[in-house]
């Protein structure tokens, strides 16, 4: 693949996706731009990629332009790059804009540009840093079939890509976008429980993390309902049911549901 991938923004998520893209496309096809050039240069150097001096140059030369900036900043970036996007649109050579900003719909991005230009909306999560991420994706009708297939390959280097109706994106943000933080908290809590029970910290953390990893793999590979898998471990009068009872006493499931709901509501607020 010889197409140019531009990444506006040098944060963790953009870096994670560019790391995957570099494995597929080669680092020579990847360029960063950032208002903080030192960050752009550092991110590029970590991959052997290159740097564009401005965001407008990134749009002038990029075939896929990743908008890896915070939602509060995206409006400023869109205003800056709008003239270049319109120029390329006018000669039927518009880049595909790839946004990962929570709350920013495809329609909102196109309205900000006053242009029905090709836009992909994605919601990745941080395990993309180790190519184990989940990337939800929705496309505007203007994205061609070839561009859609190529973009899916680029993102697939960072993990699983799932096409989803855009109306679900706020819920996706609350679940898989924010979810890793909730899982890390659970792993930490499991580890603390192990330490309280007498395990050395390094052993407790290893057992906690591997238990979560293996349990997740069981759900994905067996396709069984988590409740059924839970019941396989939970024998009458045993240790597991004692622990399950303690979790339920602390409103474990209700608290987790509330966490996802709170993140979903915040994503919805950002869209307003």
N, C-alpha and C positions, 0 to 999 in steps of 0.2 A: 504494500500500500504506500503510495507516494503523496497522499493528501496531507496538507498541513493542519495540525491541531494546535489551536491557540488556547491558552488558559489565562483568563483575566482574573487575577487573584492568586495568592501564593499560600493560602491556608492549608490546614491539614487535609480537608476533603478533596480539594483540587489536586493536591500533591498525591493523594492516594489513587485517584483516578488516572493521573498522568503516569504514575508508576506502572499501572496495568497497561495503559496505552503504549508505553515505551517498550514493554515486553512484546507487544504485537506489531507495532508500527515502526519501531526503531526510534531512539531518542533524538536522532537528527531531524525528525519531522515534528518535534514538539517545541513550542515556544511559550514562554511566560511573559506576562506584562503585569505591572502592579504600580500603584501610586508610590509605593516604597520600593525603589529599584534594588535596594540591598536585599530585600526579601525575594524578589524575583530572581536575582542572580544566584542567591543561595539555593533556591528551589531548583533552578535550572542546573546548577553545578552538581547537585546530588544525583541527577539523572544523566548528566552529559547532554542535556538539552540546551536550548538557546534562549535568547531574550529579545523581545521587541521593546523598543524604547517608549512606545505609547500604546494606549488601548486602541486608538484609531488604526495604528499600524497592524495591530493584532487582527483587527476586523478586515482591513484591506487585503491581507495576505492569507488569512486562515480559511480553511474549508469548513472546519467544525470549530466554533468559538464557544468554549466553556465559560459561562458566567459564574465563576466560583467566588462570589462576594456575598456579604451578608444582605438580608432583605432590605435593611434600612439604607443600604448604599446602592442598591441596584438601580433605583430611579436616576441617580446621578450618572452612573455608568451608561445607562440607556440613552440619556440625553446627550452624552458625549459622543457616543458611537453612531447615533441615528443618521447623521448625514452620510456616513460611509456605507451604512447598511442600505440606505435609499439609493445611493449611487450604484452599488453592485446589483441591487434588485432591478434597477432600471435597465441594466444590460443583461438581465437574466443569468446572473452569476452570484446570486445571494448566498452567503454562508448559512449553515445551519447553526442557529443560536441554541446552546444547551444550557438551560438554567436549572440550578438546584436550590433556589431561594424559596424557603417555606412561605406559603401564602400568596406567591406570585403566580397567577394562572397564565396559561398561554394567551388567553384573550387580553389580560391586563398588560402583558409584555407587548403584544402587537398593537394595542391601543396607545401605549406609551411611545411607540415608534411611528404611530399613525400609518401602519403598513402591515399587510397580510404576508409577512415574510415567514420562511420556514423556522419553526421553533420546536424544540424538544424540551419537555419538562421531566426532570429526573429527581428522585429522592434516594440517594445512596446512604449507607451507614458506615461507621468507622472500621468494621472488619474488612472493608475494601483495602485497607492498608496492607493486609496479608493475603489478598486475593480470595477472601472468604466473605465478601460483602453481599448484600442484597440491594439491587438497584431497581427501583420501580421506575417505569418510563411511560410517558404519554406523548403523542406526537400530534402536531397540527396537520391538517390535510395537505398543507403545502410541502411537507417533507416527502421526497420521492421514495419509491420502494427501494432503490439502490442505496440511497443515503440512510434509510432506516436500517437496512441490513448491515451496512458498514458500521453504523453507530452502535448497533447491538453487539457487533464483534469487538469494537473498541471497549465498550463497557463490560463485556463478558470477561475480559482479562482481569477484572477486579472482583468477580464473583458471579452470582446468579442474576440474570436480568429478567424482570417480569413485566410484561405489558399490562397496564391497568387503566381502566377508565379514569379520566382526570378528576371526576367528582369524588373519588375516594382518596385523593392525595393528602388531605389534611389528616385523615385517619391513618394513612400509611406513615405520615410524619410522626404522629403520636406513638405508633406501635414500633415500626422497624427503625425509624430515624432516631427516636429518643430511647428506644428499648435497650440498646447496648448498655447505657448507663444504669438502667434498672437491673440488668443481669449482672453487671459488675458489682453492684451493691449486694446482690444475692450471694454471689461467690464470696465476697468479703465476709458477709454474715455467716455463711456456712463455715468458712475458715475460722472465724472467731469462735464458733461453736465447737469446732474441733480442738482449738487451743484450750478452751474452757474445760473440755473433757480430758485434757492432758497431752494432746499431740504437740510435737514441736511445730513452730510456725511454718517452716518450709514444707513439712509433710502435710500439714493441714491445708495449705494453699494448693499444693499439688493435687491432693485428693478432691478438694472442692471443685477446682477448675476441670479436672478430668471427668468428674461425675457429671457436671453440667454439659460438657462436650459430648460425652457418650450418651447421655439421656436425650439430647437434642437429635443426635444421629439416629437413635431408636425411633423417634417420632417420624423423621423424614424417610427412613429406609423401610420401616415396617408399615407405614401408613395407618397405624392403629391410633385410635383416639387416646389422648394423654390420660384420660380417666381410666381407660382399660389397662394401659401400661402401669399406671399407679397401683391399680388393684392387683397386678401381678407381683408387686413387691410387698403389698400390705396384707400380711397373714393375721388371722384372728388372735387377738391378745398379744401381738408381738411388739417389737421395738418401733417399727415404722408407723403403725396406727397410733402409738403414743405420741410420736412426733407430729403426725398429721393433726391429731386433736389439739396439740399445742399451737400449731399454725392457725387452725380454724378459730381457736379461742382469741388469737390476736388479729382476727379478720384479715388473714393473709390474702386470700383471693380478692376480697372486696377492696383492699388497699391497692393491690396491683391494678385492678380495673380502674380505680380512681386515678392512679398515676397516668395511665394511658389516656384516660378521658381528659385530664388536666392538660397534657401535652397536646392533644387534639384540639382542645378549645383554644389554646395559645396559638397554634398554627392558624386557626380560623381567624383569630384577632389580628394576626400579622397580615392576613389577606385584606383586611379592611383599612 
